């Protein structure tokens, strides 16, 4: 028999009692799909996720349709989703024109997006880091003047497909710049899925040392190399309380070749519930939404929990829903 390794006392003692799930599938996921869902199916997806207990959700992106054709229906989607009390609905906005559209669609929260990498900013939004910060300063100021709250995304935090390693100073500079504008929360994105647990610790410690509060930070991991759940666990033990994820593991980045999808919402929820951390999400209802989405997109989704659940149902001869 093998000797059983002694468990370190309090190994998971710092895990929170509750975590906020920020669902990005309808925007960050669907924008990369070759199959474009009709408006009514997108609305059905969003409302199904909310009915499953999702309290924070990104609906779409008010970007020029030439850049993201899959989200060309942003006005219709945002206007047709029935708002449920107690749920925060957000949308990505790249500029003042997008902000005007978001305002007309009744959005109360928007998000702005930029990278810690100069090259990625050039490729993604056709601006340098300095130009992007200047543009978003105007957008954030105007949004807040209209009574909107603003969330910020910083991508390529753990690595860039064009530059490779990204310095901590670059991450701090962009995150601090967004917070100084009045962004209430920064989502730290692992765009190409290269982050590892010790790297997560290094980045978070660096941001805290720069005076950024844990309550201002969220994590957004892609599972390209299978490290997303481990990275999330480390972030939560260090004090982060908000996790971005996408139903079914949808997503990726059109400007990051080889990047796979976001960590799947059902994988995150299963892990957290198994560790006694509450999310407010009904996992059975969530996986039913995910299974339906897989059928609509006519492809297998990356979610490991979904695959296991479908296999279990098949063995028992049961319907997923």
N, C-alpha and C positions, 0 to 999 in steps of 0.2 A: 504493500500500500504506500501511496505517496503521502508524505507529511503535508498537512493542510497549512497553507501560509497564514500567518497571523494577520488579521485585519487591523489597519491603523485605526486608533480610536478616533471617532468623530470624522471618519473619512468624508461623509456627505453632510456634516453638521451645518454647513453654511448654505445648503439649498433652501430656497424660499418656500413658503407655504403655498404661494400662488404665483403664476406667471401669466403675463399678458401676451396672447398670440396676435400678431399682426399679419393678416392674410393678404398676400400679394399676387395670388394666382390669376385673378381676373385681368390684372394689368401686366405684371412682369412675366406671368406664365403665358397667357394667350397671345401676347405680342410676337412670340417666336414660333407660333404654330402655323404650319402650311395650310391646315384646314381652318378656315375662318368661320366661326360660329355666327349664326344670325343673331340679331339683337335680342329676340325673345329668349333664345337659349342662354345668352350671356346674363340676361336679367334673372332667368330661372336659376342659373348657377349661383349668382350673388345672393339671391334671396334664400336659396337652399343652404348656403354656408352660414348665413346669419341665423336661420332657423336651427342649425346644428349647434349654435352657441357662440359663433364668432362675433366678437364685439368691436373689432377694429378691422377695417377692410378697405383695400385700394381698388376702386372700381375700374379705372381706365386712365388714359393719358391724353391730355388736350394738346397734342402735338400735330404738326402738319401731316396729313395723311400720306404725303409722298414719302415721309421718313418711316412711318409705321402704318402700312395699309391695313393691317389686322385690327387697328383701333380707330379706323376712320369714322366709325359710328359712335364716337365718344359722347356727342351731345345727346343722342337718342338713349344710349345706355344710362347715362347719368340722370337724365330727366325721368326715365321710366321706372327706375328702381324705387320700390316703396320703402320709405325710410321707417325704420323701427326705432322706437324710443330706447335710449341707452346705448345705441350703436354709433360709432364714429366712422363716417364714410369719407374717404380721401381720394385724391386724383393727382397724378403727376402733371406739373405745369412747367414748360420750359422758358416762357417769356410772357410779356404783358398781353400779347394777343391771346395766348392760351389762358391767361388769368381772366380775361374778359369773357371767354367762352365758358370757363368754369363758373364764373359768377352768374351768367345767364342760366346755367344748368342747375343752379341752386346749391353748389358745393359750399360747405362750411369749413372744410379743411383741404389744403393742397400740400403738395410735396415738391421740393426742388431737388435736382440730381446733378452731381458732378463727381469727378474722380480726384483721387490724391495724385494721379499721374498726369503730367502735362500732355503726353502723347495720346493717352486715352481720351482726354478732354477734346483734343483736336479731332480725333477720329469720331467721337460720339456726338459732341455738340458744336464742333467746328469753332471752338474758342480756346484760348489759352486759359490757364488756371486764373490768372489775374482778370482777364476779360469775363470769365464766368462768374467770378465773385462780384464784379461790378454790376453785371446784368441781374444777378439774383438779389443784390442789395435793393435794387429798384423794385423788383417783383415782390420780395418779402415785405418791404415797407408798404407797398400799395395793398397787398393782400391783408395785412394786419389792419390797415386803415379801413378796409371793408368789413372788418370783424371776423376775418378768417384766422384759424390757427395754421401754422406752417411747420411741416416736418422736413428734415433734410436727409438725403442719402449721400454717403461718401463711398464711392466704389473703389476697387483695386487696392483696398487697404492692406491686403496680405501679399499682393503681387499683381503685376500687370502683364498682359499678353504681349505688349510691345516693348516695355522697359525692363521687365523682370522684377527684381526686388524694388520695393518702394521704401523710402526712409521714413522713420517715425516722425521726423520733423515735418515732412510733407503731409502726413496724416493729421498731425496736430494743427498745422497751419490752416488746412481746409476746414476741419471740424470747428476750430475756434472762430474762423471767419464767418461760418454759417450761424453759429450760436450768437455771435455779436450782433448779427442782423435781427435777431429775434426769433430764430427757429427754436421750437420748444424741445425737439428731440433729434438726435443724430443716429441714423442707422448705418452701422459699419459693415460694408459689403465685401465679401470674399468672392469677387466677380468670377474668377476662374477656378475656384475651389482648391487653392494650394495651401491654405492655412492649416496649422497644426496646434495642438493644445498649448504648448509652451510659447508659441508665437502669439496666441490669443492673450496669454498672461502678460507678455511683453508690451503689446499694443495697449491693453487696458491700463496697465500700470503707468505707461508713458502719458496717456491722456489724463489720468488722475493727477499725476505729478504736474501737469500743465494747468491744473485748476478746473478741469471739467468734471462735473459731478456724475456719479453713476446713474442718477435718476434722469440724466439727459442722454443716456446711451441705450441703444438697442443693437442687436446683432442680426446679421443677414448672411447666412452661409449657403454656398452652393456645395453640392455633394459630389463633385467631380471625382475626387479621390477617396471618397468614403469616410471623411473625417468630420463631417458636419455635426453629428450628434455628440461626438467627443468634445468638439470645440464649444458647442452650446453648453454642455455640462460644466466645463471650466468657466465659461463666462458667467453662468448663474452662480457658481460658488464664489466668484469674485464680486458679486453684487448686482450684476445686470438683471433686470426683471422683465424685459421685453424681447421677444424672439420673432423675427420675420420668418414666414414659411409660405409655401404654395401648395394648394390642394393637389394631390397626386404626384407631387414633385415636378410640376410644370416649370418651364422657364429656361434660363440660359441667358446669353447676351449676344446679340447679332454682331457686336463689335469685338467679341472675344472668341476667336476660333477655337473650337474644341471644348468650350465650356458647357457642361451639362446643367440640368435643372436645379432649381432651388431645393433645399431640403424639404421633404414632403410634410405637410401639416399633420397628417395622420401618424407619421413616424415620430414626430416630435411629441404629439399628444400622448401616444402610447407609452413612450419612454417616461414622460413626466408623470403620468398617472401611476405608472408602475413604481415610481420612486416616492409616491405620496404627495406629489406637487399638483395642485389643482389648476385647471385652465378654464373651467366653465364650459368646455366643449363636450358635446355628446359624441363619443367616438363612433358608435354604431351609425348614427345619422350622418356623420361626416364621411365615413367610408362608403355609404350608400350614394352620396353626392359624387364622390370620386369615381366610383364604378360607373355611374351614369355618364360622367364626363368622358371616361375612357371610350365608351361606346360611341359617343357623339364625335369624338376625334378619330375614331377608327384605328386606334393604336394602343399598345400596352403602355401604361404610365409607369414611371420609375419607382413609385412608392413601394417600399418593401412590405409595409404592413398591408397595403392593398393586395399585393400578390399573395401573401400568406392567407389573407381573409378569403380571397376568391378560391384559392386551392382548398381551403377548409370547407367552404360552402359546396364546392364541386364534389368533394368526397362524401358529404352528407346528403347530396342531392337536393340542396336547399337553394332558394333564390337569395341573392345578395341583399335585396331590398326588403 
